[in-house]
Amino acid sequence: MSGKPGVIVAFFAFIGAYAMRVIGNCGALAIFFFLASIKIFRSKQIHEITSQTYSIGAKSSLIVMLVGLFTGMVLGLQLFYTLVKFGSVGALGSAIALSLVRELGPVLTAIMIAARAGSAMAAEIGILRNSEQIDALYTMGVDPLRYLVSPRIAASIISFPLLTAFFDLVGIIGGYITGVVLLGTNAGTYFYRVQSSLGMVDIRGGFIKALVFGAIVSCVCCFQGYFCHMRKDGFGAKSVGLATVSAVVISCVLILISDYVVTSFLM
């Protein structure tokens, strides 16, 4: 019996220490994002932002559109057999368009870019940190945040909405392939429903989510790579691998959390 109070105290001490560590990391991440964001507007950033936009956006376009196509096709298949039960097959275009534009488009696009480009950001910056190239930038009087992080944040904020638009468009075409070409729904009804159901409120909400996700993914991935040398669970090459895994996992979790928060404000 005498040992139980000690166990309870140790349990709450562990919870408290974990909560303080999470709060500290959130604060550090917020400061990191603020300092990197204000340096986006410094001179001589256009070339690096353009290069990162190509790396993050253009190189991710194929996989994003491929996922968008099959997401639309699966939605068309599932929603068709659901709507048939209620005699509402004519609403297939509306259901697919609203699902993609308001929810699935921004979320799946962000997750795919986090997996492809976000992991690359974390690994690249992590290698630069472990090879002391970031310290060399300090020595030469070059701000590493302005040189390495700010262009990636700006490029992500530019790329995410554009890729989300591609995802939505290709997804609607995928729904057309399944619903109209394969299952025989009327093509005119499908596109009329898509046009009539989508409003600027829905499109604007999807783009707002894409902007938020872009800021989250770029900041988290750069943060994990930038401070990989301070990890307690590994060092050297292992720390880069762990930072890359953490960057993708944390980005995906924060995408889903922020999706709920943003949706609750937009509803």
C-alpha positions in Angstrom: 0.0 0.0 0.0 2.8 2.4 0.8 4.1 2.1 -2.7 0.9 3.3 -4.4 1.3 7.0 -3.7 4.8 6.9 -5.2 3.5 5.2 -8.3 0.7 7.8 -8.7 3.1 10.7 -8.2 5.5 9.2 -10.8 2.7 8.7 -13.3 1.5 12.3 -13.0 5.1 13.5 -13.1 5.6 11.6 -16.4 2.4 13.1 -17.8 3.4 16.6 -16.7 6.9 16.3 -18.1 5.5 15.0 -21.4 2.9 17.9 -21.6 5.6 20.5 -20.9 7.8 19.0 -23.6 5.0 19.1 -26.1 4.2 22.7 -25.1 7.8 23.7 -25.4 8.1 22.1 -28.9 4.9 23.9 -30.0 6.4 27.2 -28.8 9.7 26.6 -30.5 7.9 25.6 -33.7 5.8 28.8 -33.7 8.9 31.0 -33.2 10.7 29.0 -35.9 7.8 29.6 -38.3 7.5 33.3 -37.5 11.2 34.0 -37.9 11.3 32.1 -41.2 8.1 33.7 -42.5 9.2 37.3 -42.1 12.4 36.5 -44.0 10.5 35.4 -47.1 10.1 39.0 -48.1 13.9 39.7 -48.1 15.6 40.5 -51.3 17.3 37.8 -53.5 14.7 35.2 -52.6 12.9 34.9 -56.0 15.4 32.4 -57.5 15.4 30.1 -54.6 11.6 30.2 -54.2 11.2 29.4 -57.8 13.6 26.4 -57.5 11.8 25.1 -54.4 8.4 25.6 -56.1 9.5 23.4 -58.9 10.9 20.8 -56.5 7.9 20.8 -54.2 5.1 21.5 -56.6 5.9 20.5 -60.2 7.7 17.3 -59.2 4.7 16.3 -57.0 2.1 17.0 -59.7 2.1 13.5 -61.3 1.6 11.5 -58.1 -1.0 14.0 -56.9 -3.0 13.7 -60.1 -2.7 9.9 -60.1 -4.0 9.7 -56.6 -6.8 12.3 -57.5 -7.9 10.2 -60.5 -8.3 7.0 -58.5 -9.8 8.8 -55.5 -12.5 10.2 -57.9 -13.0 6.8 -59.5 -13.4 5.0 -56.1 -15.8 7.8 -54.9 -17.8 7.4 -58.1 -18.1 3.6 -57.5 -19.0 3.8 -53.8 -21.4 6.7 -54.1 -23.1 5.2 -57.1 -24.1 2.1 -55.3 -25.1 4.1 -52.2 -27.2 6.6 -54.1 -28.9 3.8 -56.1 -30.5 2.6 -52.8 -32.2 6.0 -52.3 -33.0 6.6 -56.0 -30.7 9.6 -56.1 -28.2 8.6 -58.8 -28.6 12.0 -60.4 -26.8 13.6 -57.3 -23.6 11.6 -58.1 -21.9 14.7 -59.6 -22.7 16.8 -56.6 -21.6 14.3 -54.0 -18.2 13.7 -55.8 -17.5 17.4 -56.4 -18.3 18.5 -52.9 -16.4 15.6 -51.3 -13.3 16.4 -53.3 -13.3 20.2 -53.2 -14.3 20.6 -49.6 -12.5 17.7 -47.9 -10.6 15.0 -49.7 -8.8 17.2 -52.2 -6.9 19.4 -49.7 -6.3 16.6 -47.2 -5.0 13.9 -49.6 -2.9 16.4 -51.5 -1.2 17.6 -48.4 -0.5 14.1 -47.2 0.9 13.1 -50.5 3.2 16.2 -50.6 4.2 15.6 -47.0 5.3 12.1 -47.9 7.1 13.0 -51.1 8.5 16.5 -50.7 8.2 17.0 -46.9 10.4 14.0 -46.2 12.9 15.3 -48.7 13.0 18.7 -47.0 13.6 17.1 -43.6 16.3 14.8 -44.9 18.1 17.5 -46.9 18.2 20.0 -44.1 19.1 17.3 -41.6 22.1 16.2 -43.7 23.2 19.9 -44.0 23.0 20.2 -40.2 25.0 17.0 -39.4 27.7 17.8 -42.0 28.1 21.2 -40.3 27.2 23.1 -43.5 24.5 25.1 -41.6 27.3 26.2 -39.1 29.4 27.1 -42.1 26.6 29.4 -43.4 26.6 31.1 -40.0 30.4 31.6 -40.3 30.0 33.1 -43.7 27.4 35.6 -42.4 24.5 33.9 -44.3 21.2 33.4 -42.3 20.3 29.7 -42.6 16.6 30.4 -42.0 16.5 32.9 -44.9 18.6 30.7 -47.2 17.1 27.2 -46.4 13.7 27.5 -44.7 12.0 30.6 -45.9 12.0 29.6 -49.7 10.6 26.2 -48.8 7.7 27.7 -46.8 7.0 30.2 -49.5 7.1 27.5 -52.2 4.8 25.3 -50.2 2.2 28.1 -49.7 2.3 28.6 -53.5 2.3 24.9 -54.5 -0.3 23.4 -52.2 -3.4 25.3 -53.5 -2.3 24.7 -57.1 -1.9 21.0 -56.6 -5.2 20.9 -54.7 -6.9 22.4 -57.7 -5.3 19.7 -60.0 -6.4 17.0 -57.6 -10.0 18.3 -57.5 -10.2 18.5 -61.3 -8.7 15.1 -62.0 -10.8 13.6 -59.2 -14.0 14.9 -60.8 -12.9 13.5 -64.1 -12.2 10.1 -62.3 -15.8 10.2 -61.0 -17.0 10.8 -64.5 -15.1 7.8 -65.8 -16.6 5.5 -63.2 -20.1 7.0 -63.0 -20.8 7.9 -66.6 -18.5 5.8 -68.8 -18.5 2.6 -66.8 -21.8 2.7 -64.9 -24.0 4.5 -67.4 -25.1 7.6 -65.5 -26.2 10.5 -67.8 -23.2 12.7 -68.6 -25.2 16.0 -68.8 -26.8 15.3 -65.4 -23.3 14.6 -63.9 -21.7 17.8 -65.1 -24.8 19.9 -64.4 -24.8 18.7 -60.8 -21.1 19.4 -60.5 -21.6 23.0 -61.7 -24.7 23.7 -59.8 -23.6 22.3 -56.4 -20.1 23.9 -56.3 -20.0 27.5 -55.0 -17.2 29.9 -54.3 -17.7 29.2 -50.6 -16.7 25.6 -51.2 -13.8 26.4 -53.5 -12.5 29.1 -51.1 -12.7 26.8 -48.1 -10.6 24.2 -49.9 -8.0 26.7 -50.8 -7.8 28.1 -47.3 -7.2 24.5 -46.0 -4.5 24.1 -48.7 -2.7 27.2 -47.5 -2.9 26.1 -43.9 -1.6 22.6 -44.7 1.2 24.1 -46.8 2.4 26.2 -43.9 2.2 23.3 -41.5 4.0 20.7 -43.6 6.8 23.0 -44.7 7.4 24.3 -41.1 7.3 20.9 -39.4 9.5 19.2 -41.9 12.1 22.0 -42.0 12.0 22.2 -38.1 12.6 18.5 -37.8 15.6 18.6 -40.1 17.0 21.8 -38.8 17.1 20.5 -35.2 17.8 16.8 -35.9 21.2 17.1 -34.1 19.4 17.8 -30.8 17.4 14.6 -30.8 18.0 12.3 -27.8 17.0 9.1 -29.6 19.8 9.1 -32.1 22.7 11.0 -33.7 24.4 11.2 -37.1 22.6 9.3 -39.9 20.2 7.8 -37.5 19.0 11.2 -36.4 18.3 12.2 -40.0 16.2 9.1 -40.5 14.3 9.6 -37.3 13.8 13.3 -38.1 12.4 12.4 -41.5 10.0 9.8 -40.1 8.9 12.3 -37.4 8.4 15.0 -40.0 6.0 12.9 -42.1 4.1 11.5 -39.1 3.7 14.8 -37.3 2.7 16.6 -40.5 0.0 14.0 -41.2 -1.4 14.2 -37.7 -1.4 18.0 -37.7 -3.1 18.0 -41.2 -6.0 16.0 -39.8 -6.2 18.1 -36.6 -6.1 21.4 -38.4 -8.6 20.1 -41.0 -11.2 19.7 -38.2 -10.3 23.1 -36.7 -10.5 25.0 -40.1 -13.7 23.1 -41.1 -15.4 24.1 -37.8 -14.6 27.8 -38.5 -15.7 27.6 -42.1 -19.0 25.8 -41.5 
